[in-house]
Amino acid sequence: MNAASLPYDILLISASLLCLFLIFYIYRITKSFNQIKDEVKKISSKLDPFIESMTELSNRINEISESVKEPVELVRTTVNDVKNRVDAILNFEAKLRKGVEEPVFRLIRALTAIVNGIEAFWKNYNKK
Protein backbone atom coordinates (compact mmCIF):
# COMPACT_ATOMS: atom_id res chain seq x y z
CA MET A 1 0.00 0.00 0.00
CA ASN A 2 1.35 3.30 -0.93
CA ALA A 3 0.18 6.78 -0.07
CA ALA A 4 -1.39 7.39 -3.47
CA SER A 5 -3.61 4.34 -3.29
CA LEU A 6 -4.72 5.09 0.28
CA PRO A 7 -7.79 7.15 -0.69
CA TYR A 8 -8.84 4.41 -3.09
CA ASP A 9 -8.37 1.79 -0.40
CA ILE A 10 -10.47 3.83 2.05
CA LEU A 11 -13.06 4.30 -0.68
CA LEU A 12 -13.12 0.52 -1.39
CA ILE A 13 -13.35 -0.33 2.33
CA SER A 14 -16.14 2.25 2.77
CA ALA A 15 -17.99 0.87 -0.28
CA SER A 16 -17.56 -2.69 1.04
CA LEU A 17 -18.83 -1.70 4.49
CA LEU A 18 -21.73 0.18 2.86
CA CYS A 19 -22.59 -2.94 0.85
CA LEU A 20 -22.44 -5.09 4.01
CA PHE A 21 -24.73 -2.66 5.87
CA LEU A 22 -27.08 -2.53 2.90
CA ILE A 23 -27.21 -6.34 2.78
CA PHE A 24 -27.85 -6.45 6.54
CA TYR A 25 -30.63 -3.83 6.37
CA ILE A 26 -32.18 -5.42 3.28
CA TYR A 27 -32.19 -8.71 5.20
CA ARG A 28 -33.92 -7.00 8.17
CA ILE A 29 -36.45 -5.29 5.86
CA THR A 30 -37.15 -8.61 4.15
CA LYS A 31 -37.56 -10.27 7.55
CA SER A 32 -39.98 -7.49 8.62
CA PHE A 33 -41.97 -7.90 5.40
CA ASN A 34 -42.17 -11.65 6.00
CA GLN A 35 -43.42 -11.03 9.54
CA ILE A 36 -46.00 -8.58 8.23
CA LYS A 37 -47.02 -11.15 5.60
CA ASP A 38 -47.41 -13.82 8.30
CA GLU A 39 -49.50 -11.45 10.44
CA VAL A 40 -51.69 -10.59 7.47
CA LYS A 41 -52.18 -14.33 6.82
CA LYS A 42 -53.17 -14.86 10.48
CA ILE A 43 -55.59 -11.94 10.37
CA SER A 44 -56.98 -13.16 7.07
CA SER A 45 -57.48 -16.68 8.40
CA LYS A 46 -59.31 -15.25 11.41
CA LEU A 47 -61.27 -12.80 9.30
CA ASP A 48 -62.62 -15.41 6.88
CA PRO A 49 -64.79 -17.19 9.49
CA PHE A 50 -65.93 -13.82 10.80
CA ILE A 51 -66.98 -12.67 7.34
CA GLU A 52 -68.70 -16.01 6.73
CA SER A 53 -70.51 -15.71 10.06
CA MET A 54 -71.59 -12.16 9.28
CA THR A 55 -72.83 -13.24 5.86
CA GLU A 56 -74.83 -16.07 7.43
CA LEU A 57 -76.23 -13.68 10.04
CA SER A 58 -77.20 -11.21 7.33
CA ASN A 59 -78.97 -13.98 5.40
CA ARG A 60 -80.86 -15.06 8.52
CA ILE A 61 -81.90 -11.49 9.24
CA ASN A 62 -83.16 -11.18 5.67
CA GLU A 63 -85.13 -14.42 6.03
CA ILE A 64 -86.64 -13.26 9.32
CA SER A 65 -87.60 -9.88 7.91
CA GLU A 66 -89.18 -11.57 4.89
CA SER A 67 -91.13 -13.98 7.11
CA VAL A 68 -92.33 -11.09 9.30
CA LYS A 69 -93.67 -9.08 6.36
CA GLU A 70 -96.63 -11.40 5.76
CA PRO A 71 -97.92 -11.46 9.37
CA VAL A 72 -97.47 -7.69 9.64
CA GLU A 73 -99.47 -7.18 6.48
CA LEU A 74 -102.14 -9.56 7.80
CA VAL A 75 -102.33 -7.60 11.07
CA ARG A 76 -102.53 -4.33 9.13
CA THR A 77 -105.37 -5.69 7.00
CA THR A 78 -107.19 -7.05 10.06
CA VAL A 79 -106.88 -3.73 11.89
CA ASN A 80 -108.24 -1.88 8.86
CA ASP A 81 -111.15 -4.34 8.62
CA VAL A 82 -111.97 -3.92 12.32
CA LYS A 83 -111.74 -0.12 11.97
CA ASN A 84 -114.10 -0.18 9.00
CA ARG A 85 -116.59 -2.39 10.85
CA VAL A 86 -116.47 -0.21 13.97
CA ASP A 87 -117.04 2.87 11.79
CA ALA A 88 -119.99 1.14 10.14
CA ILE A 89 -121.45 0.19 13.54
CA LEU A 90 -120.99 3.74 14.84
CA ASN A 91 -122.66 5.17 11.72
CA PHE A 92 -125.54 2.72 12.09
CA GLU A 93 -125.89 3.60 15.77
CA ALA A 94 -125.93 7.32 14.95
CA LYS A 95 -128.58 6.80 12.26
CA LEU A 96 -130.59 4.59 14.60
CA ARG A 97 -130.38 7.15 17.38
CA LYS A 98 -131.49 9.92 14.99
CA GLY A 99 -134.36 7.81 13.73
CA VAL A 100 -135.53 6.76 17.21
CA GLU A 101 -134.80 9.80 19.38
CA GLU A 102 -137.32 12.16 17.80
CA PRO A 103 -140.29 9.77 17.93
CA VAL A 104 -139.37 8.70 21.49
CA PHE A 105 -139.13 12.34 22.60
CA ARG A 106 -142.52 13.07 20.97
CA LEU A 107 -143.98 10.04 22.76
CA ILE A 108 -142.52 11.17 26.09
CA ARG A 109 -143.88 14.69 25.57
CA ALA A 110 -147.26 13.24 24.66
CA LEU A 111 -147.25 10.96 27.73
CA THR A 112 -146.18 13.86 29.92
CA ALA A 113 -148.98 15.96 28.49
CA ILE A 114 -151.47 13.12 29.13
CA VAL A 115 -150.21 12.67 32.70
CA ASN A 116 -150.45 16.42 33.30
CA GLY A 117 -153.96 16.43 31.80
CA ILE A 118 -155.06 13.53 33.98
CA GLU A 119 -153.53 15.18 37.02
CA ALA A 120 -155.30 18.45 36.25
CA PHE A 121 -158.53 16.52 35.70
CA TRP A 122 -158.24 14.76 39.08
CA LYS A 123 -157.44 18.00 40.83
CA ASN A 124 -160.50 19.65 39.33
CA TYR A 125 -162.63 16.58 39.95
CA ASN A 126 -161.54 16.36 43.60
CA LYS A 127 -162.33 20.06 44.13
CA LYS A 128 -165.97 19.53 43.25
Secondary structure in CASP SS format (residue, H / E / C, confidence):
PFRMAT SS
TARGET T0000
AUTHOR 0000-0000-0000
METHOD secondary structure of the structure
MODEL  1
M C 1.00
N C 1.00
A C 1.00
A C 1.00
S C 1.00
L H 1.00
P H 1.00
Y H 1.00
D H 1.00
I H 1.00
L H 1.00
L H 1.00
I H 1.00
S H 1.00
A H 1.00
S H 1.00
L H 1.00
L H 1.00
C H 1.00
L H 1.00
F H 1.00
L H 1.00
I H 1.00
F H 1.00
Y H 1.00
I H 1.00
Y H 1.00
R H 1.00
I H 1.00
T H 1.00
K H 1.00
S H 1.00
F H 1.00
N H 1.00
Q H 1.00
I H 1.00
K H 1.00
D H 1.00
E H 1.00
V H 1.00
K H 1.00
K H 1.00
I H 1.00
S H 1.00
S H 1.00
K H 1.00
L H 1.00
D H 1.00
P H 1.00
F H 1.00
I H 1.00
E H 1.00
S H 1.00
M H 1.00
T H 1.00
E H 1.00
L H 1.00
S H 1.00
N H 1.00
R H 1.00
I H 1.00
N H 1.00
E H 1.00
I H 1.00
S H 1.00
E H 1.00
S H 1.00
V H 1.00
K H 1.00
E H 1.00
P H 1.00
V H 1.00
E H 1.00
L H 1.00
V H 1.00
R H 1.00
T H 1.00
T H 1.00
V H 1.00
N H 1.00
D H 1.00
V H 1.00
K H 1.00
N H 1.00
R H 1.00
V H 1.00
D H 1.00
A H 1.00
I H 1.00
L H 1.00
N H 1.00
F H 1.00
E H 1.00
A H 1.00
K H 1.00
L H 1.00
R H 1.00
K H 1.00
G H 1.00
V H 1.00
E H 1.00
E H 1.00
P H 1.00
V H 1.00
F H 1.00
R H 1.00
L H 1.00
I H 1.00
R H 1.00
A H 1.00
L H 1.00
T H 1.00
A H 1.00
I H 1.00
V H 1.00
N H 1.00
G H 1.00
I H 1.00
E H 1.00
A H 1.00
F H 1.00
W H 1.00
K H 1.00
N H 1.00
Y H 1.00
N H 1.00
K H 1.00
K C 1.00
END
